[in-house]
Amino acid sequence: MNLVCVGLSHQTAGIDDRERFAVQPSHLPEAVRRAAAVAGVREAVLLSTCNRVEWYLATESASGKFDALPVLRAQTGVEAEDFENVFQLDLRESVTHLFRVVCGLESMVLGETEILGQVKKAYAVAAGEGTTSLLMNKLFQRAFSVAKHVRTHTAITRGSVSVGSVAVDLAERIFGRLDHCKVMILGAGDTSERTARALASRGVKSVVVSNRSHDRALALAESIGGRAIHFDEWENEFSKLDILISSTAAPHFVLTRAKLGPLMRRRPERPLFLIDLAVPRDIEPATNDVDGVYLYDIDSLEAIARESLAERKREIVHCEQLIDKHVNDFIHWLQNRKRFIEVPPVNMNNAGSVPAS
């Protein structure tokens, strides 16, 4: 028996191609059953996210040669000539790739943790459908252990690398728990929405949206479980706020120090966190001088994110060293399973290399 990984990811294909191969969660059980039913396939796990669609297959071929394209055709109906962005990895590459995926080393946001939960769900579906056995069970259980080991012994997941997550981290430093905080969003653009969703993921429950186009405010408010108000009414809500996210297209400041000062005097010892994501800026920089006000614009948030990303990148070598050890351990386990593939001996001179994926 052998192991291959075949698929495509954000590193090899654009969103148009990934959409064609993507499998909706409700269709995963049927899809993984179809993959396991392809001639030559013994076990199968299918991982489908917005950034990758990957089939992990245990095959009957002990020679290491296996044409995985029939699996893709059975899933997608896409013709072979459209597979130029598809990769197929051999045994060692497949094991290494999966371990890197669960550790966040193959993610758009280096070190992100959401992918581990997605892989766990993919494996649970396959196990529930009976398409995994000894090889896949051992592989994925080892992958989850690798992720835990890497996260425990490196700093690859520490710090935030997006504007939204940086803003959330800063808000938690100011307020502690966020479930009691009241948030207002001025403007209804993508950046404001992503930051609001990041706040909601940390427990924020009260969100008010205000935008010059009230229909857009209603749409955004509905999507995050908030309420919309007309743009000429937002100042009436201001005294109740803890966090303001502003990203309008106004040509001038919508919030100035002169306007903010009297409002803050009515709420002593209650901090206000201002996140200005607009270019040109919505909030006068001098508002940061008002007692109790914490103002961050998009440049300051991005600078913090870059520092965090640089720290994570320095951890890559350490992560790869840990992963390589686990890959070698898994290969040695396979070598001792006589009914599996005859695996070539590990070349320790190349053990540190990581296959392109």
N, C-alpha and C positions, 0 to 999 in steps of 0.2 A: 504494500500500500504506500502511496505517496501523498504529498500535500502541495497544493498550488493555491495561489491567490490571483484572481483575475478581476479587473474592474477599471474604474477611472475616478479621478478626484479633481479637486480645484487646482492641483499642480499639473495636471495633464490635459484638462478639458475645460472649456468655458461652460457657462451656465446653460446654454442652449443644448449642448450635448448631455450634460448631467440630467437635465429635465427629461430627455428622451429615455434614459436608462433608469430613472428613479422609480422606486416602488413605494406606493403609499402604505402607511402602517397597517391599514385594514387588509391589504393584499399580501402582506408578508408571509402568513402561513401557507397560502396556496403557492406563492412564488418559491419558497424554500422547498416545498414538496416537489415541485416541478424540477428544480435543480437537482435534487437527490435522485430523481427518476431518470435522468439522462444516462445513457449507456456509459459505463466506466466510472461513474460516480458512486461512492459508497456512503459518504457523509457530506453534509452541506450546512453552512451558516451564511446568511445574507445580511449585510450591513448596508442600509440605505439612509443617508442623511442629506442635508442640503449641499454638503461639500464633497461627498463621496458615495459611490455605489460599488461595493466590493463583495465578491463571492469567495468564501474560503471553502475549499473542496478537498476531501480525502478521496483519492482515486485508486483504482485497481492497478494502475500502471506502476510497476516497481522500477522501471527504467528511468523514471523522471520525465518521460515524454508524454504529454497529454494535451490534446487540442480542446481548449475550453470554450471556443467560439460557439459550439452547439448549445452550451448552457446559456450564453447570452442571447442567442437567437430564440431559445425556448422562452426566455423571460420577456424579451422586448419586441421581437419581430423585426429588429433592425438588421439590414443586410450586412454581409461581411465587409463590403467595401467601405462601410461607414464606421469601421472599428479602428481608424488610425490613431485615436486617442486612448485606446484601451491598452492597459499593461497586463502582462502575465508574469508572475514571479515563481521561481522554483522554490524548493523546500526551505533552504536556509533564508532566502530573501523573504518568503512568506512569513516565517516565524518572526524575523527581525521587523518586518513591516508592521505586523499586528502589535508587537510589543511597543513600537514607536507610536502607533496610532493611539493606543490606550493611555500612553503617557503624555499625549498632547504635542508630541514633536512633529507631527504631520498636519497639525491644525493651522488654520489661517491666523488665529491668535495663539502664539506659541505658549504651550503649557496650559491651555484652557482645560477645564475639568468636565465640561458637559459631555464630551465624547465618551468618557468611560461609562456613564450611565446609558448612552445610546448603544454601545457595544454589549453591555450586559443585557439590555432588552432584546437585541438581535439574537444573542445566544439563547436567552430564555424561550423565545419563539421557536427557534430551531429544536431545542431540547423538547419543548412541548409537542412539537409535530413529529418527534421520533427520528429526526434526520441527523442526530449526533450520536456517536458511540465513543469508544475508548479514546481514539485519537483526538477528535474535536473537544471532547470533555477535558482531556488532559491539557490540550493547547490553550483553551480559553480560561480554564481555572488558573493555569500558570500565568497567563496574560494579566489577569486581575491581581495576582500576587505581585507581578512586576510593577504594575502601576502604583500599588501601595508602597512598595519598596522605594521606587524612584521619588515619589512625593514625600516620603518620610525622610530620605537621606539627601535630597537636593532642594534647591530653592526655585525649581522650575515653575511652580505654580504661585509663587509669592508676588505680591504687587499686582497692580492693574495696568492693562495695556490699551484700554480704550477710554475715550473721553467720558462715556457714560459710567463705566465702572470706577474710574477715578473719582468722579463726582459723588458716587454712592459711598465710596470709602471715606471721602472727606466729610460727607454728611454724617456718617456713623461716628466719626471722631468728635464731631460737634454735639450731636444729640444722643449718642448711644443708640439705643433701639429706635427704629424709625416707624414702628407701627402706630405711634400716637401723632406723627407729624402730619401737618396739612400742607399740601403742595399746590402751587398754581403754575400753569404752563401758559406763557404768552407766546402765541404763534403755534402753528401746527405742522411744522416741517419734520423731515425724517430724523434729524439730529435730536430735536426736542422729544420726539416720540421714543427714540431708543433710550435716551436718558431717563425718561419717565418710566419706561418698562424696567429699566435696571433698578430704579428706586422701588417700584412695586415688587420686584423679586425679593427685596429685603424687608418687605412687610408694610410698606406705605399703603394705606387704605383710602385716604381722603385726597382726591385730586380734582381740581377745578381747571378747566381749559377755557381760554379766551383767545379769540382770533378775529381779525377784521372780517373774514369770511365766516359767518356763523355756521354755515353748513359743514365746513371743514372742522370747526371746533366740535360740533356735534359728533362727527365721525370719529375723531380721535378720542373724545371723551367716552364714547360707547365702547371703543376697542380696549380701553384700559379700566373700564368700570368706574369712570368719573362722571362729572356733570359739566355742562357747558354754560357759559354766560356770555352776554354780548360784550364787545370790546370796550364800549364806553362805560361799562359797569365794573371793570376789574379793580379799580382803586377802592371801591366800596368793600371789597373782600380782603384788602391788603392787611388790615390790622390783625386778621386771624391767622396769617400765614407763618409757616416755619421755613419753607423752601420755595423759592421762585426760580423757575427755569424760563429764560427769555430768549426767543429767537424769531424776531419779527423782521420785516423788511423796511422798517421805519428809517427815514433819512436822518433822524435826530434822536437824541436820548429820550426814551420813554420814562425813565426813572432817573431823577437827579438827586444830588445831596440835599438841595433845598426842599424837595418834596418829601424825602425820606426822613430827615431829621425830626420833624414834629411827630411823625408816625411812631418812630422808635421811642420817643419820650413817653408815649402812652403804653408802652410794653416793657418796662424796666426789667433787666435781668432775664429777658427772653431773647435768645439769639435769633438772627435771621441769616439764612444761607442763600446767597444770590449766585446763580449760574448763568452767565451771559454767553450764549452760543452764537450771537449775531455778528455779522460782518457787513456793514459797520456796526459797532457796538450799540446795544440798547441801553446800557446802564452806565452812567457817568462814573469813571474810575474813582472820583473823590468820595463816592458813597462808602468806599472801604474804610475811610477815616472815621466814620460814625461808630460810636461805641456799640458793640454787640453785633456788628455787621461783618460777614465773611463773604467777600466777593472774589469769584474766580471767572476769568474770561477763557475763551477757547484756547488761546495760546498758552496760558499757564497750565491748563489741564493737559494739553498735549505734551508740554514739556515734562510733566510728571509721568505721563504714560511712557514717553521715550526713555526716561531714566529707568523705569521699571522693566521695559523690554530689554534694555542693554544688560540689566542684571540677569534676566532670564537667559539671554543668549550666552552669557558666560557659563551657565550651568549645563549647556548642551553636551560638552565633552564628558563631564561627570555622568550625565544621564546615559550617554552612549556606552560608556565603560560598564555601567551596571547592566544595561540591556544585553550587551555582548556576552556577559557571563551567564545570564539567564538563557540566552539563545544556545550557547554551547552546552549548558546543562540539559536543555530539552533535546538537542540533537543526540547527546550521549544516551539519554533515556530511550530514544528511538532505536539507536544502534543495538541496544540490549533486548529489543523486542523482535525476535526472529521472524515473526509473521508480518512485520512491517518491511519497509524498504531497506535495502542494504545501503546505509548512509556512508558516504566517503568520510574518512577520518577528518577531524577538525584541523585545519591549518592555522595554528596559533599566530603565524606571521601575518595572516590576513583577518584575524578575529576582530580587529577594531574597525574594519571597513563596514560601511553602511550602504546597502544597495540603493540606487536611485529609485524613487517611487513617485 
